Amino acid sequence: MRRRTRHLTTALAALLTTGLMAAGLAACATTYAAQNANADRDSIIATERGALDRWGKGEPQGFLDIYAPEITYFDPMQERRLDGIDAMKKLLLPLTGKIKVDRYEMIGTKVQQYGDTAVLSYNLNSHATAPDGKPRVVRWNSTVVYVRQDGRWRSVHSHWSYIRPLGELATP
């Protein structure tokens, strides 16, 4: 009887130890995944901020540098979707030196990550000085789809739209 009790005790101890080790590994994996997701989130937002910083100084190359070759793009000034990096160069390079943003605010940034794909959405308030010297704020909605390619987050789709109060959208 003692021998059987000893075997049961040893078996229970081994099972308990294995269970605790598995729980510990799961907790470590969960913590690692959360830290990794936060690092990815921070990296995506920093990538977008870097492009916005350069844009505000009249350097559209900041966005061109983060676009994947297969980028698709919408903005309210375009009649239809633009496809590919060559179309983006044709659109943005003529703006070099012509854009000046005094400061901007990214509001409500949200990154929704699904493996090597992430969707960044935010509102942007761009503060500039109009030609007449008056301050001007342009408010945008932005959605950007990022994909990790060769260890780097690249934009594969970008969509910009103006924020308009309902009063401006209403028609008589």
C-alpha positions as CSV (number, residue, x, y, z in Angstrom):
1,M,0.0,0.0,0.0
2,R,2.8,2.4,0.9
3,R,4.5,1.7,-2.4
4,R,1.3,2.5,-4.3
5,T,0.8,5.7,-2.3
6,R,4.4,6.7,-3.0
7,H,3.8,6.1,-6.8
8,L,0.6,8.1,-6.7
9,T,2.3,10.9,-4.8
10,T,5.2,10.9,-7.3
11,A,2.8,10.8,-10.2
12,L,0.7,13.6,-8.8
13,A,3.7,15.7,-8.1
14,A,5.0,15.2,-11.7
15,L,1.6,16.1,-13.1
16,L,1.3,19.2,-10.9
17,T,4.8,20.2,-11.9
18,T,4.1,19.7,-15.6
19,G,0.8,21.7,-15.3
20,L,2.6,24.5,-13.5
21,M,5.3,24.6,-16.1
22,A,2.8,24.6,-18.9
23,A,0.8,27.5,-17.2
24,G,4.1,29.4,-16.8
25,L,5.1,28.9,-20.4
26,A,1.6,30.0,-21.5
27,A,1.8,33.1,-19.4
28,C,5.3,33.9,-20.8
29,A,4.0,33.4,-24.3
30,T,1.0,35.6,-23.7
31,T,3.2,38.3,-22.2
32,Y,5.7,38.0,-25.1
33,A,2.8,38.3,-27.7
34,A,1.4,41.3,-25.9
35,Q,4.8,43.0,-25.8
36,N,5.4,42.2,-29.4
37,A,2.0,43.5,-30.4
38,N,2.7,46.8,-28.5
39,A,6.1,47.0,-30.2
40,D,4.5,46.5,-33.6
41,R,1.8,49.1,-32.8
42,D,4.4,51.6,-31.7
43,S,6.5,50.9,-34.8
44,I,3.5,51.4,-37.1
45,I,2.5,54.7,-35.5
46,A,6.1,55.9,-35.6
47,T,6.4,55.0,-39.3
48,E,3.3,57.0,-40.0
49,R,4.4,59.9,-37.9
50,G,7.8,60.0,-39.6
51,A,6.0,60.3,-43.0
52,L,3.7,63.0,-41.6
53,D,6.7,64.9,-40.2
54,R,8.4,65.0,-43.6
55,W,5.1,65.8,-45.4
56,G,4.7,68.9,-43.2
57,K,8.2,70.1,-44.3
58,G,7.3,69.7,-48.0
59,E,8.8,66.3,-48.4
60,P,6.3,63.8,-49.8
61,Q,9.2,61.3,-50.2
62,G,8.5,60.4,-46.6
63,F,5.2,58.7,-47.7
64,L,6.8,57.3,-50.9
65,D,9.5,55.6,-48.7
66,I,6.9,53.7,-46.6
67,Y,4.6,52.7,-49.5
68,A,4.9,49.1,-50.9
69,P,5.2,48.8,-54.7
70,E,1.6,47.7,-54.9
71,I,0.2,50.6,-52.9
72,T,-3.5,51.6,-53.5
73,Y,-4.6,55.1,-52.6
74,F,-7.8,57.2,-52.2
75,D,-8.1,60.9,-51.3
76,P,-10.9,63.4,-51.9
77,M,-9.0,65.1,-54.7
78,Q,-8.7,62.0,-56.8
79,E,-11.5,60.9,-59.1
80,R,-10.6,57.2,-58.6
81,R,-8.2,55.0,-56.8
82,L,-4.5,55.3,-57.7
83,D,-2.6,52.0,-58.1
84,G,1.1,51.4,-57.6
85,I,4.1,53.3,-56.5
86,D,4.6,54.9,-60.0
87,A,1.1,56.5,-59.8
88,M,2.0,57.8,-56.3
89,K,5.2,59.3,-57.4
90,K,3.4,61.1,-60.2
91,L,0.9,62.5,-57.7
92,L,3.3,63.4,-54.9
93,L,6.6,64.4,-56.3
94,P,5.3,67.6,-57.9
95,L,4.2,68.7,-54.4
96,T,7.8,68.7,-53.1
97,G,8.5,72.0,-51.4
98,K,4.9,73.2,-51.7
99,I,3.4,71.8,-48.5
100,K,3.9,73.5,-45.1
101,V,2.2,72.2,-42.0
102,D,3.1,74.1,-38.8
103,R,2.0,71.2,-36.6
104,Y,-0.4,68.3,-36.6
105,E,-2.3,66.1,-34.1
106,M,-3.0,62.4,-34.6
107,I,-6.2,61.8,-32.7
108,G,-7.6,58.4,-31.6
109,T,-4.9,56.3,-33.2
110,K,-5.9,52.7,-33.3
111,V,-3.9,49.7,-34.7
112,Q,-5.7,46.5,-35.3
113,Q,-3.2,43.8,-36.0
114,Y,-3.7,40.4,-37.6
115,G,-0.3,38.7,-37.9
116,D,1.8,40.5,-40.5
117,T,-1.1,42.8,-41.5
118,A,-2.3,45.8,-39.5
119,V,-4.9,48.6,-40.0
120,L,-4.0,52.0,-38.6
121,S,-6.9,54.5,-38.3
122,Y,-6.9,58.0,-36.9
123,N,-8.1,61.5,-37.3
124,L,-5.6,64.1,-38.3
125,N,-5.7,67.9,-37.6
126,S,-3.2,69.7,-39.8
127,H,-2.5,73.2,-38.6
128,A,-1.1,75.6,-41.2
129,T,-0.9,79.3,-42.1
130,A,-3.0,80.3,-45.1
131,P,-1.6,82.6,-47.8
132,D,-3.5,85.5,-46.2
133,G,-1.6,84.8,-42.9
134,K,-4.6,83.4,-41.1
135,P,-4.3,80.1,-39.2
136,R,-6.0,77.2,-40.9
137,V,-6.9,73.7,-39.7
138,V,-7.7,70.9,-42.1
139,R,-9.3,67.8,-40.5
140,W,-8.9,64.4,-42.0
141,N,-9.9,60.8,-41.5
142,S,-7.1,58.4,-42.3
143,T,-7.0,54.6,-42.7
144,V,-3.8,52.9,-43.7
145,V,-3.3,49.1,-44.2
146,Y,0.2,48.0,-43.3
147,V,1.9,44.7,-44.1
148,R,5.2,43.5,-42.7
149,Q,7.5,42.8,-45.6
150,D,11.1,41.7,-45.0
151,G,10.8,42.7,-41.4
152,R,9.5,46.3,-42.2
153,W,6.0,47.7,-42.0
154,R,5.0,49.0,-45.4
155,S,1.7,50.7,-46.4
156,V,-0.2,48.8,-49.0
157,H,-3.4,50.9,-48.9
158,S,-4.0,54.5,-47.8
159,H,-7.4,56.3,-47.7
160,W,-7.8,59.9,-46.8
161,S,-11.1,61.8,-46.4
162,Y,-12.2,65.1,-45.0
163,I,-14.0,65.4,-41.7
164,R,-17.2,67.4,-42.3
165,P,-19.8,68.3,-39.8
166,L,-23.3,67.1,-40.8
167,G,-24.4,70.7,-41.4
168,E,-22.0,71.0,-44.3
169,L,-23.2,67.7,-45.8
170,A,-26.9,68.5,-45.6
171,T,-28.5,69.8,-48.8
172,P,-31.6,72.0,-48.9
